[in-house]
């Protein structure tokens, strides 16, 4: 790692990071870091589809724009939404040119309807594997670029910032358990969201808010951290993870029933199952608080079609004893997507010079208070490309920039593994119960008090000489992730306490 001298350092390898890297590679050498493998991002797991208008019908772009604005409860940045919906189609056509295959019916793309969309504009791949298809296409494209280097299993610990200028990052080589500074004339954070801050989430285990936490420690501005989207339907079994059950299942006609077999969504919104996500989530939560279980029911649909349409979901549910075509599927909400994050402009520029952010780690204002279904992959493509293009005119760093000493406080912590596992459980449980779907002034105050008791993790000293012992390797990553979860949790609570009115995904019982 010491011998690699990139022009641009990309941290994260989901859709936004890959797309940014492909564009940036036209202007210099690019190094893509990720702490896991290429298949561990939220992008890879995205099922439902990607929203984009590929036909030329008059008003369709405006319709996508308005649906996004409406879902965001008036808090979207108008210009950012306009960029998303107008540039999105070209990003999709570009993907197709690079080899992406989206489902078709005859010669036409198969488009479906999802909640809060007035038109069926959701493209899908392999039924319910849209994210995997897009990531695969971008990885294949990136691997053909000579000056684009992948470096998995490297954990970015902290940004190197001097006088408000980001110069690179300190990076943990997880195989060797050593740290190195990597300097670059441009740094892009594309590390995804922070779903693991909650005890119940659809996100992969790697999604621990690392980029947001690094940005906060470096002094970059964050915004909208109170807006965390909870997906209404994830698998709810004692022996199963909170596996995502795509919104497309309701778009195709799936119904929500309670324990009594009653369809209840019409009582909460005129669009019933196709209401915006925040409303469906609270409706399910309300039913559960009344002692009801909730089920997603596709049994009225043709069995072969259901299995063909949702092959990934069908396979996973069968592993836990549920046949989605014949059984009512037990569901419950789970933390799913961060609308807030590192504040950027329309080119991904942050408040720190030479630092960009793209994808779920960033907030451009596209999503407002509630993300419109299937806009996330599109955002990663559109703003990832914009970030990569914006790196074109970034001047080189000085020949020998001074490298500040690594902050010896809050680095790789030496405490026993059990300490971090226990602290993570405390943070996750606190956030789920007190800063989750339904909040109150009292619950937020209680949560902040609890999180502050965890802040000692930021003051743990760095071991003098990291070794190659397996447990210490695990401890290094676990401790860093724990520190990041605590920082992001505090940021979410702080923002939630500041917003006194209920809006979108931020719902206060006492507002």
N, C-alpha and C positions, 0 to 999 in steps of 0.2 A: 504493500500500500504506500510505503514511503516513496517509492520510485514513480508513482503515478502523479503527474502534474496536469490536471485537467484545466481547461478554460472555464468549464461550467460544471458545477456539482449539483446533481439532481438527487434529492433525498425522497425516495418513495417510488414504487414501480406499478402503481395502478394506472388507470386510463389517463388521468391528467399528467402524471409524471412521464409516462411513455410518450404521450403526444407532444409534450413540451420538449423532451429529449430529441425526438426526431427532427423537429424544427430547429432546435439549437445546434444540432450537429452540422448544419450548413455554415455555421459561423465559428466553429472551434471544436476542440476535443471535449467530449462529454463523459462524465463518470456517473453512473446510476447506482446509488446505494440503496439497499433495503435490508432490514434486520432479519427477515425470514427468506422464504423462497418466492419465486415469481407468481406462484399460485395461491398466495396467502392474503391477498388484498380483498377489500370489500367489492371492488370492481369485478373481480373474478367470480364472486358469488352472486352478482346481480342477476335476478331471474326475469323479471317482468318484461323489460324491453327498453327501448330508447325512443323518446318522443321527438318526431321531426316531420315537417311537412315536405314531402317530396313531389306532390302534384302541383300543378300550376293554377289551380282554381283560385279565382279572385277572392280575397278575404281570408284565406286559410291561415296565412302567416299571422294576420291580425287576430284571428280566433285563438291561435296558440298563445299569442302575447296576452290576450285578455284573460284566458283561463289561468295563466301563470300569475297574473296580477291579482285576480280574484282569490285564488287559493292562498296567496301570500298575505291576505287580509289588509291590503293597502300599504304594506310596509316594504314592498319590493322597490328596488331602484329601477325606475322606468327605462333608463338608457341601457342598463345591464340586461334587462329582459329583452329589449329590442335587439341587442347584439346576439343574445342566445338564439332567439327564434329565426333571425335573418341569416346568421352565419351557420347555424346548425345543419341545414340541408347540404351545404357544400362539404362539411366535415363528414357526413354520412356517405355521400357519393365518393369522396376520397377513400374512405374505408373500403367501399365496394371495389374501387379500382385496385386497391392493394390486396384484395382477395377475400374480404369478409362476405359471408353468405347469410342473407336474411331470408326468412321463410316467405314462400310465395304461394299464391293460389292461382294456378295457371301461369300467366305471364306477369301478373300483378303482385306487388308486395302484399303480404297478409298484414293488415293493420287491425288493431283491436282497440276497444274502449277501456279506459280505466277511470277510477274515481276522480271527479271534478273536471274531467275533460268533456267538452260538449261534442267532440267529434272523435272518431276512431282514427288516431294518428300514431299509435304505438307500434313500432317495428319490433319484431322478435326474431330470435335465432334458435334453431333446434328446440322450438317450443318454449322452453323456460331456461335457456342457457345463453342469454344475450350477452351478459358481461363476459363470460368465458370466451365467446366468439370474438368479441372486440379486443380483449386482451391478447388472445392468440394472434390475431392479425397484426396488432401493433408490435408484439414481441418479434414476430417473423420479419416485419419490416425493419425494426431496429437492429436485429442481428445481421442484416445485410450491410449495415453502415460501418465502415472500417474504424472511424474515430469515435464510436460509441461503445463504451465498455460497461458491462454489468459486473457488479460486485455484491453478491448476496451475502447474508450473514455478517453484515457490518452495521453496527448500531450507532447512529449519529447521537452523540451525547449532548453537546452544546455547540452553539454557534460561536465563531470567533469574531468578535466585534471590537473595533477600535475607533473612537471618536464618531460613533454613529454609523460606521461603515462596516458592513459584513464582509469578512475576508475569507471565510471558509467555515469549517466545523472540526471539532474534536470527534474522532470516530473510534469506537471500540471494535477491534477484530475479535469476534466471538470465538473463533477457533483457537487463537493464540492467547486470548485474554490480555491483549496489549492495546494501548491507546496511541493514536497518531493524529497530528494536525494535518488536515487536507486544505490547502489554499486554492482558491478559485476566484476569477474575476466576476463571477455571478453565481449565486446560490439560489436554488429553487426548492421550496418545501412543498412536497406533494404526498404527505404521509397519511392522508385520510383523516377520519374523525376520531371519536373518543367513546364509542359505544361501551367499551369494557369498564367505564366508570360506573355503570349500572349493573346490578346483579343479574338482571335478565336482559339479554340483548341478542339481536340477530347477527351482530358483527363477529368476525373472526377474532381469535384470541390476541392477535398482534395489534389490534386497533386500540391503543392505550393513550391516545392524545399526545404522542411524542412531539409532533411538529408544533402544535399549539403551545405546549409547555415550554419548548425551546424558545419560541418566539417571545413568550411572556418574560422568561428569564433574561432575554437579550434586550428587552425594552420595546419590542414592536407592539403596535396597537392591535387589540382584538375588539370585536364587537358582536352583538346579538347572541352572546353565549347562553342566554336564557332559553333560546329556541332550540329545543331538542325534539326531533320528531320520533314519536313512538308508533311503530307499525301496528295496525290493529290485529293482524292475524299471524301469529307464530304458533308452531306446534306446542301443545301444552300437555305434556305427559311427564310423570315423575322420573321416568328412565330415559328421557330424551332432552337434548339441548333445545334452545328456543329457535328451532329451524324455521326460516322464513317461508310463509305460504303466500305466494305472490298475489298482489292486488289484481293481477290479470285473472285469477280464479273467480273473483267476483265480477270482473269485467265480462267474463264469458257466461255468467249466469249463476254463479255460486251464491247461496243464500246463507244468512246468519240466523240461527235458531238458538233459543235457550233450552234449559233442561226440560221444560214443559213442551218442547217442540214448537213454540210460538215464534213467528217472525216478528221481530221487535224494532227493526231499523226505521220503519215508516213513522214511528212515534217520535223520532229524534230529528229527522230531516226528510224533506220531500223526495230527495234522490235516493233514499233508502241505502242499500248496500254500496251505491256509487257516490255517496256523500264524500266530502273532503276527509282526508285521513284523520285529522285531529278530532273531528266529530264522531267518526266511526269508532275510534279508539276510546273516547270517553263514554260512548254508548255501551260498548262491551264492558268497560270498567264499571259502569253504573249497574249493569246486570249482575256482574260478579259480586259487587258489594251488597246486592240484594239476596245473595245466596244462590244465584243461578250459575250453572256452567254454560259455556257458549260453544257452539259447534258451527263449523263451516260445512255446508251441505251441498254436495254435487251429485247426490244419488238420483236426482230426477233427470240428469243428463245422460247421454248415450255413453256407456262404459268405455268402449273402445276409443271414442273420441277423447274422453277425459285423460286416458292413459297416454294416448299419442300426443295430446296437446301439452301435457305437463310431465314429461318422462323423468326429469330429475327429481321433482317433488314426489312423484309416484314411487320411484325407487327408494328414496330416503324414508318416506313414511312406511313403506312395507318393511323396512329394516326394524321398525319399532311396532310392528303388528297392526298397522292401519292401512286399509285399502281405500284410497281416496275416491274410487268410483263406487264403492259399495257401502262404505262406513261414513258416518258423520264424524268429521275431524275435530277433535277438541282443540280449541284455540284460546289464546290470550295475547294481549299486547306485549311488546318488548321494545326497548330502546333501539333505534334504527339509524338515525341520520342527524348529524349536527348541521343546523342551518347557520349557526354562528361560527366564528373562527377568526383567523388573522385577517384584519381589514386590508383590502386591496382596492386599487383602482381597476379600470377596465382592461388593463394590460398585466394585471397580477402584481403590480408594484406595491410593496408594503411601505410602512413608515420608516424603515431602515434602508439606507442606500445600499444597493447591490443585493438586496434580498427580495425574492419574488415568492408568491404562493399560488397554488392552483388546486382545484378540486375541492373535496370536502373539508380540507384543512383551512381553506380560505372562505371569506365571505365577501362576495362582490355585490351583494344585495339582490341577487337573482331570486332567492327563495322567500325573502320576507319572513313572515311569522309561521309559514307552513308550506313546505315544498310540494309542488305539484308532482304527482306520480310520474316516474320515468323521465324527469328532467335532469337527474343527477349524472347519468352517463353522458348526456349531451353537454352538460356544463363542463365536464372534464375534458371532452374533446375540443370544445370551442375555446375555452379559456386556457387550456394547456397549449393549444396552437398559438394563441396570442402571446403567452409568456415566452415560448420558444422564439417567436419572431422578434419580440422586444429585446432579446439579448444581442441582436445584431450589432448594435452600436456601443456596446459596453467596452469601455477602455480597459486594457490590461492593468493589473495591479502593479505597483512599483516592483522593480527587479528583486529586491530583497526586503519585503515588508516584515516589520517586526512581528513575531509571534508571541502574544502574551502568554504568561504562564497559565497552565490549566488551573481553574479554581479548585483548590484542594478541598473545599467544603461542598458537599452535595454531589460528589462524584459516585464512584463505585463503592457501595457501602459494605462494611464487613460483618454486619449482624447476621445471626443465624437465619436460614431459609424460613423457618417457622414464623419469625417476626414479620417478614414481608407478606407471607401468605395470610397471616392474621390481619395485618393492616389493610391489605387489599379487600378482604372480606368485609371489614368494618366500613371502608369507604363505599363499596358497592351496595351493601345493604342500606347504609344511611341514604345514599342518593336515590335508591329505588323507592324506599318508603317515604322519604321526606321531600325529595326534589323530583319526583316522578311525574306521572300523568296528572295528578291533582295535587296542588300545592296550597300552602297557606302561610301567612306571616309567621305563625307560631312554628310550623314545621321547618321553614327556612332558617329561622333563628336557631332551632334545635340542631339542624344539620350543620350550620356554620360552627357552632360550638364543638361539635364532634370532629369536624374536619381539622379545626385548629389544634386539636389534641394530637393529630397525626403529623403536624408540620415539622416535628423534630427530625423527620427523615431527610429534610433538606440540609440539615446541619451535620450529618454523619461525615466523618473524615474519610478521605481516600486512603486505601491501604498503600503502604510505602512501596511494595513490590508485588503486583499481581502475579499469581502463579498459574500453572497449567492444570491444577487440580480441577476435576470435573465439577465438584460442588461449588467452587469459587466462580467458575464460569457461569453456572446457573445463577448464583447469587448476584453476580454483576448485572446481568440483564434484568433479573427480577427486581432488584433494588432500583434500577433506573426507571423501570416501568412503574413501580410503586410511587416513586417521587413524582413522575409525570401525572399519574392519576390524581394524586393529592392536589397538585397545582391546578389541574383542569377542573376538578370538583369545586375548589374554592372559587374559581372564576365563574362557573355556572351559577353557584349560589349567590355570589355578589351581584351578578347581573339580574338574577331573578328577584332579589330583594329590592333592587332599584326600580324595577318595573311594577307599578302598583295596580295596573289594570290587566284584566284577562284579555288575551288576544292570541289567536292561533294556538300554537303548541304550548304556550304559557298560560295555564289556567289556574286561577286562584279561587279557592272556595269562599274566601272572605272578601272578594273584591266587589 
